[in-house]
Amino acid sequence: MATATEFPLVDVQIATNDENIPANEDFQNWIAAALPKDKIESEITVRIVGIQESQELNLRYRNQDKPTNILSFPNEATVTVDPPLLGDLVICAPVIEEEAREQEKTTRAHWAHIVVHGTLHLLGYDHQDEVDASKMEALETKIVKLLGFPPPYKPI
């Protein structure tokens, strides 16, 4: 039987030569912080990619011909597995690093924020309108602060 510290199960795939990628335990901790208790015993794949793969996936799935910081792919399979597969996150390491510089954040803080952001997308949160964006950003900020990082969004 698994202990609580083994969940969520996070499969980290590194498909880039970029350096400064957080440790697997960091991904597990950041994802766990974003999951409600009833979803903690789940599995998520995190794939770290470079510019080319990010751009190809963003074009294929979002019709945007540019790399992006994160893509979230919730599990839509009708077959259930144990533990349940929550979905996949694809994170572009070079975009994360560039955004951290532009936003004057530490790279580690931005990694944490983006992982939390993507995990919330897997749970069904979105930011397509102002109301949903406000709710999602408030939850992201709460989680990121609980993780010991500064608020991810600058006041307007």
C-alpha positions, 0 to 999 in steps of 0.5 A: 500500500502506498503512503501519502508521500508517494502521491500524486504520482508524477512522471517527469519526462525531460525532452530538452537539453536545457539546464536548471530544470527543477527536481522531480520532487519539486514537481510532485510538491507543487502539483500536490499543493494544487490538488484537492484531497480527493484528487491527491491519489492521482497520476500526472505526466510532466513533459519538459520540452524545448521551443520546437516541440512546444511550438509544434504542439501549440500549433496542433492543439491551440492553432497558435504558431508559437511556443508557449509556457505550458499546455495542459491535456486533461485525461478524457479517457473513459477507461478508469485506471488506478491511480486515476490519470489526471492528465499531462502537462507539457512545459517549455523550459526556455519560455519559462526562463524568458518569462521569469526574466521579463516578469522579474521573478526567480526562475524557480518561483515561475516554474512553481507558478506555471506547474500550479497553473497547469494543474488547475487547468487539469482540474477544469479551471480556466481563464477564458473570461474575467470572472473565471480568470479572477477565480483561477488567479486568486487560487493560484496566488493562494497556492503559490504563497502557501508554497513560500513564493511571492504572489505570481501576479503583479497588481494592476 
